[in-house]
């Protein structure tokens, strides 16, 4: 039997065309999947990606579902799931916008308590920088801007006020305690800074703010000590002595009671240590 041999160049052209057509077919198949699936199957596909931690693929599928099916139960659930996928994918701004839109659009949705909880989680994770996510450093959180922590605290407060019996309320309350302590420590850090720079009115104001607004925080003792030292430095001896008595009564082991120069400034060497938090 005689076999006809194609020239090498023709073989190459044929193979190139075949591969191109195959790739085209695969591309169109992938491209068109989210555009052709019915709503239930598209949601199932997105949810499967979410379950397998493919948050980028899940986000794309949820976004397409929301665009193609602008109403209905699948749409509402897809918006919630989209916010979660964006949150897990570290797309905090997008996640925050998505969950805010959901809360405003569906305030009576049966899962709106979860929406408030998720909004709190999104803000809860936004303050930490990249380094802090991988390196545990005591006090780092309380030395950064507290705007997102304040928002997170407000979100969890709103959840526990509106839905005190929600399945997410207990965890929200625990996070609120943590946030309260971080916020109080931030104020103490600022008060200490003012104290070291002899801005005694400012240090007294910050310490007083902690006493008035974070009464159950463990930082109250330090706030009283800073307040007493600030009053002493302002020659307000009577007020200083009153605060000192309160400190001695409630926190008899506080170092300020035996060391009137507490708190001491960090050493120059300590301030030179990268990421030490002292600057």
BELHUHU-V155321 format. One record per run of one state. SS is the DSSP state (alpha for helix, beta for strand, coil for the rest). FROM is the first residue (numbers start at 0). LEN is the number of residues. If there is no record, write none. Layout:
SS;FROM;LEN / SS;FROM;LEN
This chain:
coil;0;7 / alpha;7;29 / coil;36;2 / alpha;38;13 / coil;51;3 / alpha;54;14 / coil;68;4 / alpha;72;16 / coil;88;3 / alpha;91;14 / coil;105;6 / alpha;111;13 / coil;124;5 / alpha;129;5 / coil;134;6 / alpha;140;3 / coil;143;3 / alpha;146;16 / coil;162;6 / alpha;168;28 / coil;196;3 / alpha;199;14 / coil;213;6 / alpha;219;14 / coil;233;3 / alpha;236;14 / coil;250;4 / alpha;254;3 / coil;257;10 / alpha;267;5 / coil;272;7
